[in-house]
């Protein structure tokens, strides 16, 4: 409850208490937003790689960065050795020449 957070309301002196319940609620919301945007999210990003996955529908997955690096390296190795091949200049030119646009 906002009323239990004395630091939002100031001193007990009647002149010092100038915030209403609404102002205290807004101040608490802004403080929480600042904490999440400028502290929690950067901390998570520095430790984890955050991603969504097809198999887990709308869940967010957190991988430690060293683990994600292993996944990424294995995937890139598979792509470059088994699924893609390097084309020479002549082969590339021939493919582009025969390609129809639009």
N, C-alpha and C positions, 0 to 999 in steps of 0.2 A: 504494500500500500504506500502510496505517495506520502500520506500524512505521517508515516512512521520514519521517514527520512528527514531528520532534523536539519541536515546540511542544506536542504533545498529551501527551508523556510527562514533561515537566518537566526538571529538572536531572539531571546524571549522578550526583548524590549518592544513595546507596541509600535514605536516609530521605525524600528528596523524591519519589521515584518511588512513588506510591501507587495509580496507575491501572493496571488490567489492560488486556489487549488489548480485551476486551469494552467496558469503560468508555470507552476511547479511540475505539472504533468508534461508540459511541452519541454521544459528544461531537462527532465529525466529522459524523455524520448530522444532529444538531441544528444545527450550524453551517451546513451546506449548506441545510437547510430554511429557516433564518433568512435566508440570503443570497437564496434564490429568492423567498420570501414577502415580505420587507421591502425588497429592493433590485431584483432583476431584474424581477419582475412590475410593481411600480409604475413602473419606468423604461420598460418596454414600453408600459404603458397611457398614459403621458404623451406618447409619440411616435406610437403606432400605435392604430388601431381594429382589434380582433381579432374575427374572425367565422368561423363555419362556413358552408359553401355547399352547396346541393343538388347542383350539377353536379360538385363535386369530392369527393363521398362524405364521407369522414371527415377530410378534410384541414382544417387551420386556415389561414385566410388573414389576412395582415397588410396593412392599408392605412395609408399615412401619413394623419394626421388631415386635412390640407387636401384630399387626394384623396377621402377618405370624405365630407367635407363637400359636395363637388361632386356626388357620387353621390346623397347624401341630398336635396340641394336639387332636383336634376333629378327624382328620384322623387316628391317631394312636389308639385312643380309639375304633373307628369303626373296624379297622383291627384286633385288639386284642380281641374284644368281639364278633364280628359277622362273620368274614371271616376266621380267624385262630383259631385253638384249640391246646391246649397243649397235647402232646403225652406222655404216660408213657414209661418206659424203655422197657417193653415187647412188646408193640405195635410198638415202633420204631424199635426194633430188628427184629420183624417179617416183617415189611415193607422193611427194608434194605436187609433181607435175600431173599425175593421174587423178589427183583428188579433186572432186567437184565441190564447190562452195555453194551453199544455199540451195 
